């Protein structure tokens, strides 16, 4: 086994030790140096208020990053910067609103030091951390996916000495022998977590396969009603404020669309929404208007699809799609309660009817409101083929099952990255 796959010492993998080490370097050291070099004692009100606030922000930022890090696909140190910047930004706002005396220079130094220390810590510790998972033979564990962050250690014999493991994966639906059932129980009693292979693959890949959904799995996909209601209220408020702030930009985009090609600035289309109810979605038009005389009424499904290098897309439309600015009018749908800011992307009514015939359980994605952006959108982008839609549905089901505030935060961050980089959409 090479150094990249060797497990890190437990001391370095524990969050409390990482926070303590980061606090000593990023908070305690600047305060001590300001006392020693600048003769500014720590008991001054500006110093200890800054120290207490910075310590709380640092811990909150690291906790926020760790909450984001539990989701698949999170490996970049940039999330550390975003999480810590957000908590220190909230601290600065709180200090200003409460009119508390604090040291701006010291707070800035601690913030910069915190970002550097925890980014380096993530690159040196988190990025090389591998999960060592024991594998009980039998069932679906015979065909586990190859993953960069996971080292599969197959337990070939019941009496095999178990190395240091982060957990054990077993197909709990498989008919194991009595000896293996006892061995699995002993592993649990020894404090080693045992995961069903379906649960492990789901959490490691960010997908929930729909071909094998059982009644219990369908029941587990029901999202939290209280969070749904809170989210709906937040959606309306945020969308209304965004419409007011972005109105000048939207007017400019609308005029540019009308100037480039003849036709309306907005594109309207019936799509399938919450609980399979149809609604009219609003977008900036990104394609040329087809001549009605050349349209074939039997070809509605094909026209509803956007193909790779679609010749109907205008130059401005390509830019709007790449930056997701064409989605801005959907804020109107959010204010009207037809959509959410985050959720499965709504499909055209014609495509929904087709997919429901081809893909089992497809209609179950309508259990929550569709969104302007979502988990499938940031991981896969726009697709139309049935095989790709099936993969997209696996991602949508992961979002429905793991519906939470932190997953929404991650989707927002990844969406902003897509808007800036222009990747992952068309």
C-alpha positions, -999 to +999 in steps of 0.1 A: +000+000+000+015+034-010+015+065+012-015+080-005-038+051+007-023+047+042-049+057+068-041+089+087-034+087+124-067+090+144-054+122+161-053+141+128-087+128+116-106+141+147-123+174+142-117+187+177-079+183+173-080+200+139-099+230+154-076+232+184-045+232+161-061+258+138-071+279+167-036+280+182-021+291+149-048+314+135-062+330+167-039+325+197-007+332+179-018+366+163-032+377+197+000+367+215+022+384+189+002+417+191+007+416+229+045+408+226+054+430+197+028+458+199+022+458+236-016+454+232-027+433+261-053+406+255-075+419+283-084+450+264-120+450+254-112+453+216-088+423+219-109+398+238-142+407+219-123+401+187-107+369+201-141+355+213-159+364+181-131+350+159-129+318+178-167+312+174-165+321+137-136+298+132-154+268+148-186+276+130-168+278+096-150+245+101-183+229+112-201+243+081-173+229+059-175+195+075-213+195+070-208+202+033-180+176+031-203+147+040-219+150+005-203+132-024-181+151-048-167+175-022-129+175-023-117+210-032-102+233-006-122+262-020-151+251+001-130+259+032-126+295+020-163+299+014-174+285+047-149+305+068-155+336+048-193+333+054-190+329+092-164+357+095-186+379+073-216+373+096-194+381+126-184+414+111-220+423+104-230+413+140-202+435+155-212+465+134-249+461+142-243+456+179-218+485+179-192+465+198-156+477+198-133+453+181-099+454+163-104+454+126-067+447+119-066+418+143-099+403+129-085+406+094-053+389+103-071+361+121-095+356+091-066+354+066-046+331+089-077+309+094-083+305+056-046+297+050-043+272+079-075+253+072-070+252+035-035+238+040-049+214+066-075+202+042-050+198+014-024+180+036-049+159+057-084+159+042-074+155+005-052+124+012-076+108+036-090+075+024-119+055+039-109+019+046-141-001+043-143-038+051-165-058+027-185-089+037-187-113+007-220-121-009-248-103-028-242-069-043-208-064-025-193-085-053-196-056-077-186-025-057-176+006-077-140+018-078-138+051-059-108+074-053-115+080-017-123+044-007-101+014-001-122-018-002-108-044+022-125-077+015-130-100+045-123-133+028-127-155+059-149-153+089-119-156+113-099-131+094-082-104+116-099-071+109-075-042+102-083-006+113-115+002+094-138+032+091-167+008+086-179-025+070-202-029+040-225-059+037-255-068+016-280-070+045-306-084+021-284-114+012-289-147+029-256-150+048-247-181+067-253-181+105-215-178+110-213-146+089-245-132+107-227-137+140-195-121+126-214-091+114-230-087+149-196-090+166-183-062+143-212-039+155-205-048+191-168-040+186-179-004+176-173-008+139-203+007+119-219-017+094-236-003+064-259-019+039-243-019+005-271+002-010-267+028+017-229+029+013-230+033-025-257+060-022-236+081+002-204+076-017-217+083-052-247+108-046-272+085-064-302+065-054-310+038-079-347+036-088-348+002-105-346-016-071-368+007-050-389-011-024-419+001-005-397+010+024-373+030+003-402+049-013-414+057+022-379+069+032-379+093+003-407+115+018-390+148+027-395+166+060-428+185+058-417+212+083-386+220+063-406+220+031-429+247+045-400+268+059-382+264+026-413+275+006-415+307+027-378+315+023-380+308-015-408+334-019-390+361+001-356+355-016-371+354-051-391+386-045-360+405-033-340+390-062-366+402-087-364+438-074-326+438-074-321+421-107-349+439-126-325+463-144-304+434-156-334+414-167-347+444-187-313+447-205-313+410-212-348+411-226-340+440-249-309+422-261-329+391-269-354+411-289-326+430-307-307+399-318-336+379-334-373+385-340-397+372-314-406+377-278-380+381-251-395+354-229-400+317-237-430+300-221-435+263-220-458+239-201-438+218-177-447+192-150-444+206-115-452+198-079-474+166-076-474+163-114-494+195-119-486+213-151-476+249-150-461+275-174-424+281-169-408+314-179-373+317-194-354+342-216-357+330-252-324+315-263-335+300-297-348+313-330-385+312-335-394+284-360-416+291-390-451+277-381-455+265-416-426+241-412-437+226-378-449+190-376-475+186-348-464+150-343-428+161-335-436+180-302-413+157-282-383+163-304-388+201-304-390+200-266-354+186-264-323+207-266-296+188-285-258+190-283-247+220-305-284+227-313-284+250-343-315+268-331-296+284-302-285+320-309-252+335-299-267+355-271-287+324-261-256+303-258-241+328-234-273+330-214-275+292-211-238+289-202-242+314-174-277+303-164-290+338-168-318+325-190-333+310-159-338+344-141-375+348-152-383+317-133-380+338-101-416+347-111-426+311-109-410+309-075-429+339-062-461+323-075-454+292-056-450+270-086-413+264-082-385+264-056-351+280-059-336+245-054-351+212-065-354+187-094-355+206-128-390+206-143-393+188-176-415+197-205-449+180-203-443+161-236-410+147-222-425+138-188-452+116-205-424+098-225-401+093-195-429+080-173-435+052-198-398+043-202-384+048-166-399+031-135-408+055-106-400+085-127-432+103-115-419+101-079-395+130-085-426+153-084-429+147-046-413+181-041-414+214-060-392+217-091-363+241-088-343+266-108-312+246-099-307+212-083-284+183-074-288+166-108-282+199-126-249+206-109-237+170-113-249+162-148-262+193-166-289+191-193-297+157-208-325+142-230-317+106-238-336+080-217-304+064-204-291+098-193-325+107-178-324+075-157-290+086-143-304+121-137-333+105-118-309+086-096-294+120-087-328+136-081-338+108-058-306+114-038-317+150-033-352+140-023-339+115+002-312+137+017-333+169+015-316+194+040-304+229+045-268+219+041-274+201+008-292+233-005-262+254+006-238+231-014-261+233-045-261+271-043-222+272-041-218+247-070-244+267-090-225+299-085-193+281-096-211+269-128-224+304-135-189+318-132-171+291-151-198+283-176-194+246-173-220+219-167-249+235-187-261+242-221 
